[in-house]
Amino acid sequence: MLLDNHGRQTTYLRLAVTDRCNLRCRYCMPEEGIEFAKRQELLTFEEIIFLCEVLSDLGVNKVRLTGGEPLSRKSLPQLVKSLGNIFPKMAMTTNGILLPPVLDELVGYGLNHYNLSLDTLREDRFFEITRRDDFAGTKRALDELLAKGIKTKINVVVLKGTNDDELGDFVALTQENKVDIRFIEAMPFNDDDGNHHLYLSHQEMLGRIQERFPNIERFSDEANSSSVAYRVPGFKGQVGIIPAFSRSLCGSCNRLRLTPKGTMLNCLYSTKGLELLPLLRSGIGREDLADLITEFVKGKHKTGHDTQRLEQQGSVFASMTSIGG
């Protein structure tokens, strides 16, 4: 069992399988891109499976595949097939552009929860935010997920002055569709990343939504949820607001993160991690690996604010595509 020093059990792995992406979202990656990891710097599928088997033995029962864009990783369905034999719960965060051709295969392997990244319902604005002209691809994935009745959440990073006038339009999607909309606070990691002026708080978002849906009401949250849940009475879907930057829900965190290069992180704001790649390639045994991870998780800080205060020094910026947000 993975317990931290605050009595919380870690049961959920966010597994970033690649730092590559077919979009260049302004809040995730610099316009010029980043220097992507070389192939030999990435965890192999065999290394991922070995590590996940150890984590499963330690009580982790859910994995979420992230990136970058996870479907940019070649032969991803084969990894999903193996992970389905390890974890009873699997999910993926994706922009959906590469999803339709492999969706049935992935669902067949047990990957039946999808968070679709879609920050706007307007094609011209999609290009402004993502710097790529692929709105039709993401929309096609959404339509297919809904048509097949697959559990779907839409992740909307809310950018002040850019897409915050669409909050009501997204909420309206939940009227006739069994889909959850999750509005996410933009996360300015430091003074240099250019996102500070885009930040809109949880309470400001809720206020904007209430202007159009004054009867929206609090709804019961899932255990260890990263979002505050709401529902408009009579609507089929739900709305959640993720206080990603204000970090008001950190105290119930049950997550562990793994970057594409094999760095294990206790928090999205961590700059100090457990470097697993060299250990795996030196032939570390299961028991020794389990002991290292158990000790590492014990040192998890209570909140993201504590992590930032205790670990970050000076101007530290890591592209979200490298972290696996």
VOGU-3710 file (C-alpha; in Angstrom, 3 decimals, decimal comma):
1> mlldnhgrqt> 0,000/0,000/0,000  1,276/3,459/-0,940  0,639/5,845/1,958  2,063/9,335/2,290  2,921/10,998/5,579  -0,525/12,649/5,620  -2,380/9,334/5,658  -3,511/9,395/2,027  -3,385/6,262/-0,108  -2,158/6,568/-3,680
11> tylrlavtdr> -4,317/4,470/-6,012  -4,217/6,407/-9,296  -1,372/6,658/-11,831  -1,248/9,351/-14,484  1,007/7,797/-17,097  2,447/10,118/-19,760  3,525/7,891/-22,639  4,979/10,625/-24,867  5,805/14,317/-24,887  4,886/14,643/-28,565
21> cnlrcrycmp> 1,629/16,193/-29,705  -0,058/17,070/-32,969  -1,293/20,379/-31,485  0,588/23,337/-29,994  -1,862/24,638/-27,386  -0,715/27,977/-26,052  -1,105/27,014/-22,380  0,747/23,719/-22,810  3,677/24,263/-25,143  5,693/27,278/-26,352
31> eegiefakrq> 4,854/28,419/-29,884  8,273/27,292/-31,117  7,666/23,851/-29,608  10,055/21,988/-27,341  12,957/19,637/-27,860  11,132/16,329/-27,789  12,672/13,350/-26,040  14,668/10,995/-28,205  13,250/7,513/-28,616  15,880/5,914/-26,385
41> elltfeeiif> 15,072/8,429/-23,629  11,490/7,201/-23,347  10,316/4,334/-21,209  9,763/1,285/-23,406  6,460/-0,552/-23,265  8,209/-3,396/-21,447  9,555/-0,986/-18,819  6,140/0,615/-18,404  4,465/-2,757/-17,935  7,071/-3,906/-15,382
51> lcevlsdlgv> 6,660/-0,676/-13,420  2,862/-0,830/-13,568  2,869/-4,407/-12,270  4,874/-3,214/-9,258  2,488/-0,294/-8,718  -0,517/-2,613/-8,972  0,978/-4,815/-6,276  1,259/-1,659/-4,142  -2,458/-0,881/-4,510  -2,674/1,338/-7,610
61> nkvrltggep> -5,879/0,329/-9,394  -6,405/3,045/-12,008  -4,250/4,371/-14,825  -4,850/7,386/-17,036  -2,852/7,651/-20,251  -1,716/11,183/-20,999  0,976/12,955/-22,999  1,602/15,029/-24,999  -0,980/13,332/-27,110  -0,919/9,678/-26,030
71> lsrkslpqlv> -2,104/8,453/-29,424  1,055/9,938/-30,938  2,921/6,992/-29,364  3,300/4,287/-31,972  1,447/1,007/-31,311  -0,322/2,431/-28,251  -3,199/-0,091/-28,435  -0,724/-2,880/-27,683  0,328/-1,132/-24,485  -3,336/-0,622/-23,553
81> kslgnifpkm> -3,965/-4,347/-24,070  -1,231/-5,169/-21,547  -2,321/-2,498/-19,068  -5,839/-3,894/-19,187  -4,476/-7,060/-17,608  -2,965/-5,013/-14,753  -5,472/-2,290/-13,855  -9,238/-2,687/-13,462  -9,756/0,972/-14,421  -8,261/2,689/-17,462
91> amttngillp> -8,831/6,158/-18,886  -7,225/8,450/-21,430  -6,894/12,194/-21,936  -6,678/12,955/-25,655  -7,440/15,651/-28,204  -9,190/12,896/-30,166  -7,794/13,661/-33,593  -6,184/10,204/-33,912  -8,854/8,376/-31,908  -11,628/7,177/-34,301
101> pvldelvgyg> -9,597/4,500/-36,175  -8,516/2,791/-32,928  -11,455/3,564/-30,614  -13,203/0,190/-30,908  -9,916/-1,641/-30,335  -9,105/0,422/-27,246  -12,578/-0,059/-25,790  -12,243/-3,776/-26,422  -9,117/-3,791/-24,258  -11,011/-2,076/-21,437
111> lnhynlsldt> -10,154/1,586/-22,035  -13,670/2,980/-21,768  -13,274/6,399/-20,115  -12,133/9,367/-22,214  -11,370/12,970/-21,384  -11,468/14,914/-24,638  -9,470/18,145/-24,696  -11,622/20,749/-26,460  -11,277/24,380/-25,403  -13,714/25,951/-27,844
121> lredrffeit> -16,743/25,106/-29,954  -15,650/27,573/-32,643  -13,410/26,429/-35,485  -11,596/29,751/-35,891  -10,915/29,960/-32,160  -9,643/26,372/-32,112  -6,829/27,446/-34,414  -6,094/30,476/-32,239  -5,713/28,312/-29,124  -4,047/25,214/-30,587
131> rrddfagtkr> -2,107/26,814/-33,465  -3,337/23,944/-35,630  -6,349/23,613/-37,950  -7,762/20,316/-36,641  -11,113/21,261/-35,109  -12,937/18,786/-37,355  -10,805/15,919/-36,037  -11,593/16,606/-32,387  -15,269/17,187/-33,170  -15,408/13,884/-35,067
141> aldellakgi> -14,022/12,059/-32,041  -16,576/13,711/-29,738  -19,464/12,773/-32,009  -18,301/9,152/-32,169  -17,803/8,854/-28,407  -21,285/10,214/-27,734  -22,907/8,107/-30,463  -21,413/4,933/-28,961  -22,412/5,857/-25,413  -18,820/5,806/-24,134
151> ktkinvvvlk> -18,220/7,677/-20,879  -16,845/11,039/-21,959  -15,681/14,201/-20,277  -14,724/17,358/-22,149  -11,752/19,196/-20,676  -11,907/22,947/-21,251  -8,953/25,052/-20,162  -10,568/28,435/-19,553  -8,511/31,343/-20,885  -9,612/34,806/-19,828
161> gtnddelgdf> -10,439/36,983/-22,810  -10,110/34,047/-25,202  -12,803/31,406/-24,606  -14,451/32,456/-21,333  -17,493/33,698/-23,266  -18,252/30,071/-24,204  -18,785/28,657/-20,723  -22,561/28,748/-21,107  -22,387/27,093/-24,537  -20,418/24,195/-23,085
171> valtqenkvd> -22,851/23,815/-20,180  -25,700/23,722/-22,708  -24,165/20,560/-24,202  -25,070/18,722/-21,006  -28,789/19,306/-21,537  -29,304/16,510/-24,067  -25,957/14,704/-23,881  -24,718/12,456/-21,104  -21,359/14,197/-21,105  -19,423/15,906/-18,321
181> irfieampfn> -17,859/19,298/-18,944  -14,787/20,084/-16,845  -13,631/23,684/-16,800  -9,970/23,951/-15,790  -8,213/26,972/-14,336  -5,288/28,036/-16,523  -2,023/27,301/-14,739  0,686/29,965/-14,918  3,660/28,020/-13,572  6,011/30,999/-13,310
191> dddgnhhlyl> 6,557/34,599/-14,308  7,887/33,779/-17,764  5,292/31,495/-19,295  2,888/34,229/-20,420  -0,250/32,673/-18,917  -0,828/34,924/-15,891  -3,196/37,270/-17,713  -5,267/34,276/-18,893  -6,164/33,013/-15,416  -9,832/32,896/-14,411
201> shqemlgriq> -10,654/31,499/-10,987  -13,160/28,805/-10,067  -15,496/31,364/-8,503  -15,286/33,689/-11,508  -16,158/30,799/-13,815  -19,114/29,830/-11,654  -20,343/33,403/-11,706  -20,239/33,504/-15,500  -22,160/30,227/-15,719  -24,795/31,423/-13,253
211> erfpnierfs> -25,533/34,415/-15,472  -26,993/31,992/-18,048  -27,990/29,117/-15,754  -28,941/30,720/-12,420  -30,410/27,424/-11,164  -27,178/25,444/-11,480  -26,535/23,608/-8,222  -23,757/21,829/-6,380  -23,662/18,120/-6,962  -21,985/15,332/-5,036
221> deansssvay> -18,327/14,887/-5,938  -16,682/11,555/-6,644  -14,197/10,388/-4,022  -10,778/12,010/-4,507  -12,201/14,111/-7,322  -10,057/16,894/-8,755  -13,147/18,929/-9,632  -16,067/20,604/-7,868  -19,256/19,165/-9,373  -22,383/21,035/-10,487
231> rvpgfkgqvg> -25,520/20,165/-12,419  -28,330/22,095/-14,032  -31,572/20,418/-12,847  -33,041/18,228/-15,579  -29,875/18,138/-17,679  -28,384/14,724/-18,540  -24,749/15,642/-17,973  -22,722/17,348/-15,262  -20,330/20,253/-14,957  -17,113/20,281/-12,990
241> iipafsrslc> -14,671/23,070/-12,227  -11,075/22,051/-11,576  -9,235/24,551/-9,333  -5,913/23,584/-10,908  -4,072/26,762/-9,978  -5,880/27,746/-6,770  -5,417/24,107/-5,651  -8,263/23,995/-3,138  -8,757/20,224/-3,532  -5,133/19,127/-3,113
251> gscnrlrltp> -5,716/17,724/0,349  -7,517/14,646/-0,999  -5,060/13,865/-3,802  -4,512/10,151/-4,516  -2,418/10,595/-7,676  1,053/9,668/-8,780  2,577/10,902/-12,044  5,054/9,305/-14,409  6,685/11,360/-17,173  7,606/9,890/-20,575
261> kgtmlnclys> 11,263/9,832/-19,506  10,516/7,787/-16,407  10,507/10,458/-13,718  7,983/9,755/-10,972  6,344/12,852/-9,490  4,107/13,232/-6,468  2,561/16,477/-7,720  2,034/18,468/-10,892  4,068/21,251/-9,280  6,981/18,967/-8,374
271> tkglellpll> 10,485/19,696/-9,608  12,020/16,849/-7,617  11,174/13,331/-8,686  12,298/9,737/-8,535  14,341/8,930/-11,655  13,265/5,411/-12,568  14,636/5,006/-16,090  18,272/4,326/-15,102  17,116/2,025/-12,317  14,956/-0,003/-14,663
281> rsgigredla> 17,745/-0,275/-17,215  20,232/-1,386/-14,586  17,975/-4,340/-13,791  16,455/-3,313/-10,455  14,327/-6,047/-8,905  10,628/-5,767/-8,090  11,092/-5,721/-4,328  13,774/-3,017/-4,377  11,717/-0,944/-6,812  8,627/-1,281/-4,620
291> dlitefvkgk> 10,603/-0,154/-1,576  11,951/2,931/-3,383  8,512/3,968/-4,632  6,935/3,396/-1,218  9,536/5,628/0,434  9,187/8,265/-2,279  5,413/8,517/-1,892  5,777/8,960/1,865  7,439/12,310/1,191  4,497/13,757/-0,749
301> hktghdtqrl> 3,666/17,293/0,408  0,201/18,030/1,708  -0,795/20,483/-1,046  0,414/21,836/-4,352  1,114/25,142/-2,621  3,491/23,349/-0,264  5,159/21,598/-3,184  5,681/24,852/-5,033  7,028/26,603/-1,939  9,381/23,802/-0,918
311> eqqgsvfasm> 10,586/22,549/-4,287  10,557/25,367/-6,806  13,314/27,942/-6,754  13,565/30,900/-9,092  11,853/30,779/-12,468  11,037/27,167/-13,225  9,050/26,267/-16,308  8,294/22,801/-17,568  6,090/22,428/-20,598  2,867/20,665/-19,671
321> tsigg> 3,517/18,228/-22,519  6,698/17,117/-20,735  4,989/16,674/-17,365  1,884/14,850/-18,512  -0,676/17,277/-17,111
//
